[in-house]
Amino acid sequence: MKSEDENMELEKEGPFLAKLSRENSFKTPEGYFENLPEQVLSQIKLDKLAGNETHFKVPVDYFENLGHKIQSEVYLDSIKTENDGFNVPANYFSDSQKSIQNSVNIKPKTSKVIGLHFIRYAAAACILLTTSLGIYFNVKNETSLDSQLSKIPAKEIESYLNQHTDGNDLPMLIDNIDENLSIDDFNVDKTN
């Protein structure tokens, strides 16, 4: 039943193929291999008897230029073998394994390498230290009593001392007075 369905389908799809016989058309004639050597030899004899004409023609001036062409080809071949770049060095394949192993077994040189992390931290510490010291000395100078008093004009200090000093302040003033000063420097005119 399957073959009938297949035949019907084949007739629908390809009517030309359905009409062809289903025999193997690739058959050798009987006695083909037995008679083959005789047929080949007879064909060769027929070709020899057919004519002695040569079908090969020699180009013009072939023999005159032959020596020059051969010499130039020999010269080109010698140049190619010397400089073609694709020649394998002598004993390449036998020595390559040894040379590769020797290059792999070489111990690398050891050297101390300073890590970049250390340099970064050292640079950051230096910057932090100089900034801190600059700020410290600047703030210390600005907050010291000498720094603050140097900013006050001398007339204001004299005016303050004239108004706010009494007899109890005298020992403290004497202790803090510079020895190079004379008494005349303290002579304050109270008429102002």
C-alpha positions in Angstrom: 0.0 0.0 0.0 2.9 2.3 0.7 4.4 1.8 -2.7 1.1 2.7 -4.4 0.9 5.9 -2.4 4.5 6.7 -3.3 3.9 6.0 -7.0 0.9 8.3 -7.0 2.8 11.0 -5.2 5.7 10.6 -7.6 3.4 11.0 -10.6 1.9 14.2 -9.1 5.3 15.7 -8.2 7.3 14.6 -11.3 5.5 13.0 -14.1 8.6 12.7 -16.3 10.5 10.8 -13.6 7.6 8.5 -13.0 7.7 7.4 -16.7 11.4 6.4 -16.6 12.2 2.8 -16.1 13.7 1.8 -12.8 16.6 -0.2 -14.1 20.3 0.5 -13.5 21.5 2.2 -16.6 25.1 2.1 -15.6 26.2 -1.4 -16.7 29.4 -2.4 -18.4 29.1 -4.4 -21.6 29.9 -8.1 -21.3 33.6 -8.9 -21.8 34.6 -5.2 -21.5 37.4 -5.8 -19.1 38.7 -8.8 -20.9 39.0 -7.0 -24.2 40.2 -3.6 -22.9 44.0 -4.1 -23.3 43.6 -5.2 -26.9 41.4 -2.3 -27.7 43.8 0.2 -26.2 46.8 -1.3 -28.1 44.9 -1.3 -31.4 43.9 2.4 -30.9 47.6 3.3 -30.3 48.6 1.4 -33.5 45.9 3.2 -35.5 47.1 6.6 -34.3 50.7 5.8 -35.4 49.6 4.7 -38.8 47.3 7.7 -39.3 50.1 10.1 -39.7 53.6 10.9 -38.8 52.8 14.6 -38.4 53.9 16.1 -35.2 51.3 18.2 -33.4 53.9 20.1 -31.4 55.3 23.3 -32.7 58.4 25.0 -31.5 58.2 28.8 -30.8 60.2 31.1 -33.0 63.8 31.6 -31.9 63.3 28.9 -29.2 66.7 27.2 -29.6 68.6 30.5 -30.0 67.3 31.8 -26.7 67.3 28.5 -24.8 70.7 28.9 -23.3 70.0 32.4 -22.0 66.7 31.3 -20.5 68.2 28.3 -18.7 71.0 30.4 -17.2 68.6 33.1 -16.0 66.3 30.4 -14.4 69.3 28.9 -12.7 70.3 32.3 -11.4 66.8 33.1 -10.2 66.6 29.7 -8.4 69.8 30.4 -6.6 68.6 33.8 -5.5 65.3 32.4 -4.3 66.9 29.7 -2.2 69.2 32.2 -0.5 66.7 35.0 0.3 63.2 33.6 0.2 62.8 33.7 4.0 60.9 30.5 4.2 63.9 28.2 4.6 64.1 26.2 7.8 67.4 26.5 9.6 69.5 23.5 10.0 68.5 21.1 12.8 65.5 23.4 13.6 63.1 20.6 14.5 65.6 18.6 16.4 66.9 21.5 18.5 63.7 23.5 18.9 62.4 21.5 21.9 65.7 21.9 23.7 65.9 25.7 23.1 62.3 26.1 24.2 62.9 24.2 27.4 66.1 26.2 28.1 64.3 29.5 27.7 61.5 28.3 30.0 63.8 27.0 32.7 65.7 30.3 33.0 65.1 31.7 36.4 63.8 35.2 36.3 65.8 37.9 38.0 64.4 39.0 41.3 64.4 42.6 42.3 62.7 44.6 45.0 59.9 46.7 43.6 58.5 49.4 45.8 54.8 49.2 45.6 52.9 52.2 44.4 50.6 52.0 47.3 53.5 53.0 49.7 54.5 55.9 47.5 50.9 57.1 47.4 50.5 56.9 51.1 53.9 58.6 51.7 52.9 61.5 49.4 49.5 61.9 51.1 51.2 61.9 54.5 53.7 64.6 53.5 51.0 66.8 52.1 48.9 66.3 55.2 51.9 67.1 57.5 52.9 70.3 55.7 49.3 71.5 55.6 48.8 70.8 59.3 52.0 72.5 60.3 51.2 75.5 58.2 47.8 75.8 59.7 49.1 75.2 63.3 51.8 77.9 63.1 49.5 80.4 61.4 46.7 79.9 64.0 49.2 79.9 66.8 50.6 83.2 65.7 47.2 84.8 65.2 45.9 83.7 68.7 49.0 84.6 70.7 48.8 87.6 73.0 51.8 89.3 71.3 50.2 88.9 67.9 46.9 90.3 69.1 48.6 93.2 70.9 50.7 94.1 68.0 47.6 94.7 66.0 46.3 97.3 68.5 47.7 100.8 68.0 49.9 102.2 70.9 47.6 105.2 71.6 44.7 102.9 72.3 46.8 100.8 74.8 47.9 104.0 76.5 44.4 105.3 76.7 43.2 102.0 78.1 45.9 101.9 80.7 45.2 105.5 81.8 41.6 104.7 82.3 41.8 101.3 83.9 44.9 101.1 86.0 45.2 101.6 89.7 47.8 101.1 92.4 47.4 97.4 92.6 48.6 97.0 89.0 51.9 98.6 89.6 53.9 95.4 90.6 52.7 93.6 87.5 53.6 96.5 85.3 57.1 96.6 86.8 57.6 92.9 86.3 56.7 93.2 82.6 58.6 96.4 81.8 61.6 96.1 79.6 64.8 97.1 81.3 65.9 99.3 78.5 63.0 101.7 79.1 63.4 104.8 81.1 61.1 106.5 83.6 60.4 109.3 81.1 58.7 106.8 78.9 56.1 106.3 81.6 55.5 109.9 82.2 51.9 110.2 81.0 50.5 113.6 80.5 47.1 113.5 82.3 46.0 116.8 81.0 44.5 115.2 77.8 
